[in-house]
Amino acid sequence: MSEPTGAARRRGPFKVGDQVQLTDPKGRHYTFTLEEGKSFHTHKGAFPHDELIGAPEGSVVRTTGNVAYLALRPLLPDYVLSMPRGAAVVYPKDAGQILAMADIFPGARVVEAGVGSGSLSSFLLRAIGDDGMLHSYERRADFAEIATQNVERYFGGPHPAWTLTVGDLQDNLADADVDRVILDMLAPWECLEAVSKALVPGGILCAYVATTTQLARTVEAIREHGTFNEPSAWETMVRTWHVEGLAVRPDHRMIGHTGFLLTARRLADGVEPPLRRRRPAKGAYGEDYAGPGKDRAAASGDTTAERG
């Protein structure tokens, strides 16, 4: 039985072509690729790559300036934060939420729109495995090229489950029986019709947006479309802690807002979402509001009814 794509690069002694992450005494990281005969240089001295080739992970090397560096393979969260960028990357904290809350499973058939620099694509490919399918769509050819290089550098070559199409998802999506759709784009509401046709009943739509106006418009459009259940929306924040003896306190900096996530599940064909009865907050829908929530409630004759 052959190993999954990229697995051989994640274990065993260091080999030529492996990526190495060095950590200096102050906790700073330096990432490079092992090559025979080359040397790694810093302002604290240098050491030859050959010292690490054949050595186990977790080895310590010393530069000519007698500074010790811990050598490990970079984790995927480390890799995506240090890789070349065309567009902003999906942060590991959000990628982890997408994998969990969109229920990405081995063998899943996934469509992704908005590849950017290939960060989320790498996480998705590792989760679905060689037997899954990831079809990614990217509008910009230059971003697609950078993403391809980043993904192939991480996995050691092309991934058998990945197809990348340059173009708009709503104009090019031809996939059917898709389990999950991930939208990382400015206007995900423009893709709802195409996404609804592609998703299997019970399939999950997950959108990643940056602003509250995008979030509100996407949620209202999903409700209006009528083929999904009530969307769930949230954001995550990460705060690290300083732990040293009795000095245990939160760090001064944290990873705060990076984006909003929302998920909704595809209903069976011909099924209408059940009415949800709740009283909106005062002012949630002003007198001049003509959005889907108010229109639907007015049509049903119930100002407190919303479909979900």
C-alpha positions in Angstrom: 0.0 0.0 0.0 1.5 3.3 -1.1 1.8 6.2 1.3 -0.5 9.2 0.9 0.9 12.1 -1.1 3.3 14.1 1.0 3.4 11.6 3.9 7.0 10.6 3.3 8.1 14.2 3.6 6.6 14.4 7.1 8.7 11.7 8.9 12.1 10.1 9.1 15.6 11.7 8.9 16.1 14.9 7.0 16.6 14.4 3.3 17.7 16.5 0.4 14.7 18.6 -0.7 13.1 18.6 2.7 12.0 21.9 4.2 13.6 22.7 7.5 12.5 25.2 10.1 15.2 26.5 12.4 14.3 28.1 15.8 16.9 30.4 17.4 17.3 31.1 21.1 14.8 33.9 20.9 12.1 31.7 19.3 12.4 33.2 15.8 11.9 30.9 12.9 13.9 30.5 9.7 12.8 28.2 6.9 14.9 26.8 4.0 15.2 23.8 1.7 18.0 21.3 2.2 20.5 21.1 -0.6 23.8 19.2 -0.7 26.9 21.4 -0.5 24.9 24.5 0.5 25.2 26.5 3.7 22.7 28.4 5.8 23.8 31.9 6.7 22.6 34.3 9.4 24.1 37.3 11.2 25.1 34.8 13.9 27.2 32.7 11.6 26.6 29.8 9.2 26.5 26.0 9.1 26.5 23.5 6.1 23.3 21.8 5.1 25.2 18.5 5.1 25.1 18.6 8.9 21.4 18.1 8.8 21.1 15.7 5.9 20.5 12.2 7.4 20.0 13.7 10.9 16.7 13.1 12.8 14.2 15.8 13.4 14.7 17.6 16.6 18.4 17.9 16.1 20.4 21.0 17.2 23.0 22.6 15.0 25.5 25.3 15.9 26.7 28.0 13.6 30.2 29.2 13.3 29.3 31.9 15.8 28.4 29.1 18.3 24.6 29.9 18.3 22.4 26.8 18.7 19.4 26.3 16.4 16.7 23.7 16.8 15.9 21.9 13.5 12.4 20.6 12.8 10.2 20.2 9.7 7.7 23.1 9.6 4.1 22.2 10.5 1.5 23.1 7.9 0.4 26.2 10.0 4.0 27.3 10.0 4.4 26.7 6.3 1.4 28.7 5.2 2.4 31.7 7.2 5.9 31.8 5.7 5.2 30.8 2.0 5.3 33.3 -0.9 2.0 35.2 -1.2 0.0 36.5 -4.0 -3.1 37.2 -1.9 -3.6 37.1 1.8 -3.6 33.6 3.3 -6.4 31.9 5.3 -4.9 31.9 8.8 -4.5 28.5 10.5 -7.1 29.4 13.1 -9.7 29.9 10.4 -8.5 26.9 8.3 -8.9 24.7 11.4 -12.5 26.0 11.9 -13.3 25.3 8.3 -12.0 21.7 8.4 -14.0 21.1 11.6 -17.2 23.0 11.1 -17.6 22.2 7.4 -16.9 18.6 8.4 -14.2 17.9 5.8 -13.7 14.2 5.7 -11.3 11.7 3.9 -12.6 11.1 0.4 -14.8 14.2 0.3 -15.7 15.9 -2.9 -14.9 19.6 -2.3 -15.2 22.8 -4.4 -13.2 25.8 -3.4 -13.5 29.3 -4.9 -10.8 31.9 -4.2 -7.5 30.0 -4.0 -5.4 33.0 -3.1 -1.9 31.7 -2.2 -3.0 28.1 -1.7 -3.1 28.1 2.1 -6.6 26.6 2.5 -6.1 24.4 -0.5 -3.2 22.7 1.3 -5.3 22.1 4.4 -8.2 20.8 2.4 -6.0 18.4 0.3 -4.4 16.9 3.4 -7.9 16.4 5.0 -9.6 14.8 2.0 -6.6 12.6 1.0 -5.7 11.1 -2.3 -9.1 9.5 -2.8 -11.0 12.8 -2.4 -11.5 15.6 -4.9 -10.7 19.3 -4.6 -11.7 21.5 -7.5 -10.4 25.0 -6.9 -11.4 28.1 -8.8 -9.3 31.3 -9.0 -10.1 34.4 -11.0 -6.6 35.6 -11.3 -4.0 33.6 -13.2 -1.1 35.1 -11.2 -2.6 34.0 -7.9 -3.3 30.5 -9.4 0.4 30.2 -10.4 1.6 31.2 -6.9 -0.9 28.8 -5.2 0.2 25.9 -7.5 3.8 26.4 -6.6 3.1 26.6 -2.9 0.9 23.5 -2.8 3.3 21.5 -4.9 6.3 22.6 -2.7 4.5 21.4 0.4 3.4 18.0 -1.0 6.6 17.4 -3.0 4.8 17.6 -6.4 1.3 17.7 -7.9 -1.5 16.3 -5.6 -3.7 13.7 -7.4 -6.9 15.0 -5.8 -6.4 18.6 -6.9 -7.7 20.4 -10.0 -7.3 24.2 -10.4 -9.4 26.2 -12.8 -8.7 29.8 -13.7 -12.0 31.6 -14.0 -15.2 32.5 -12.0 -16.9 29.7 -10.2 -20.4 30.8 -11.2 -19.4 30.7 -14.9 -17.4 27.5 -14.9 -18.7 25.2 -12.2 -19.7 21.9 -13.8 -19.1 19.5 -10.8 -22.0 17.5 -9.5 -22.7 15.6 -6.3 -20.3 17.8 -4.4 -20.1 17.3 -0.6 -18.7 20.6 0.5 -18.3 24.1 -1.1 -15.9 26.7 0.4 -16.2 30.3 -0.8 -13.4 32.7 0.0 -14.4 35.6 -2.1 -15.8 39.2 -2.1 -19.3 38.3 -3.2 -20.3 34.8 -2.3 -24.0 35.5 -2.7 -23.4 35.7 -6.5 -22.5 31.9 -6.5 -25.5 30.6 -4.6 -27.4 29.3 -7.6 -24.4 27.4 -9.0 -23.5 26.1 -5.6 -27.0 24.9 -4.8 -27.1 22.9 -8.0 -23.7 21.3 -7.3 -24.2 20.3 -3.7 -25.8 17.0 -2.6 -28.7 17.2 -0.1 -27.2 17.7 3.3 -24.0 19.1 1.8 -22.4 22.1 3.4 -21.7 25.6 2.1 -19.0 27.4 4.0 -18.2 31.1 3.3 -15.3 33.1 4.6 -15.8 36.9 4.4 -14.0 39.9 5.9 -16.6 42.5 6.7 -19.9 42.7 8.5 -21.6 44.0 5.4 -20.5 41.0 3.4 -21.6 38.7 6.2 -25.1 40.3 6.4 -25.6 40.2 2.7 -24.5 36.6 2.4 -26.7 35.4 5.2 -29.8 37.2 3.8 -29.1 35.9 0.3 -28.9 32.3 1.7 -32.2 32.8 3.5 -33.8 34.2 0.3 -32.5 31.5 -1.9 -34.6 28.9 -0.1 -32.5 25.8 -0.7 -30.5 26.0 2.6 -31.2 25.7 6.3 -30.7 28.7 8.6 -27.0 29.8 8.3 -24.7 29.9 11.3 -22.1 32.7 11.6 -19.1 33.2 13.9 -15.5 34.4 14.2 -12.6 33.1 16.2 -9.8 34.8 18.1 -6.6 33.2 19.5 -4.8 34.5 22.5 -1.5 32.8 23.6 -0.2 32.8 27.2 3.1 33.5 28.8 3.9 30.7 31.3 7.1 31.0 33.3 7.1 29.8 36.9 4.5 31.8 38.8 4.3 34.4 36.0 1.3 33.0 34.1 -0.6 35.6 32.2 -2.1 36.2 28.7 0.3 37.6 26.1 0.0 41.2 25.2 -0.8 40.4 21.6 -3.4 38.1 20.1 -4.7 37.0 16.7 -8.0 38.9 16.6 -10.4 39.4 13.8 -9.3 37.9 10.5 -12.7 37.1 9.0 -16.2 35.8 9.5 -17.2 32.2 8.8 -20.7 31.0 8.1 -22.1 27.6 7.2 -25.4 26.4 5.8 -26.6 23.0 4.7 -28.3 22.1 1.4 -31.9 21.0 1.7 -33.4 18.2 -0.3 -34.8 19.2 -3.7 -38.3 20.6 -3.5 -38.2 21.1 0.2 -38.9 24.6 1.7 -37.0 25.7 4.8 -39.4 25.6 7.8 -40.6 28.9 9.2 -38.7 30.2 12.2 -40.7 32.4 14.5 -38.7 35.0 16.4 -39.1 38.6 17.1 -36.3 40.6 15.4 -34.4 43.1 17.4 -35.9 46.6 17.3 -34.5 48.4 14.2 -33.1 45.2 12.7 -35.3 45.8 9.6 -35.9 49.5 9.1 -39.0 50.9 7.3 -36.9 51.5 4.2 -35.4 48.0 4.2 -36.3 46.0 1.1 -34.1 42.9 1.8 -35.2 39.3 1.6 -36.1 38.9 5.3 -38.7 41.6 5.3 -40.1 40.8 1.8 -40.7 37.2 2.8 -42.3 38.1 6.1 -44.6 40.7 4.4 -45.6 38.1 1.8 -46.6 35.6 4.5 -48.5 38.3 6.4 -46.3 37.7 9.5 -43.8 40.3 10.6 -42.1 38.0 13.0 -41.7 35.0 10.7 -38.4 34.2 9.0 -37.5 31.1 7.1 -34.4 29.3 8.3 
